[in-house]
């Protein structure tokens, strides 16, 4: 009986896929893993491009879904506050550049949405998940300082209030 349960458990994991992250999560103080990803306009971005600036690298599951739209529009609505704090917003999901372009144009998003179609960047940051055989990025944000290190990791994000939380933390970090 135990053997049958073990076989059934193993089979269900193979069938459904693991919901665990595929890599270790980076945390505050760690160097931000570099990447090369294209945005909705086909422009290539690397974390090194933003050396000397603050970066809010936010991962989200899927373009044009309710929570992801709310979060993106909150960043859009606060874009000038982020610019005043010299912080670049970068959104990342496993959607392709075409999907990002449609999402960005539909909602007037004034920041790059990076296409991590292979999931390598999400994996490097420890936010790639699998469920029912599909991969996606967990909704998490990494605030990266001008030296390229993770200043804050936000593992539990509320799309309605996250941009305000980031702005408050940015102001605190920059005043110390």
Helices and strands as residue ranges (DSSP letters): H 2-16, E 36-38, E 44-46, G 47-50, E 54-59, H 66-77, H 79-84, E 87-93, H 97-107, E 112-115, H 120-124, E 128-131, E 134-137, E 140-144, E 150-154, H 162-174
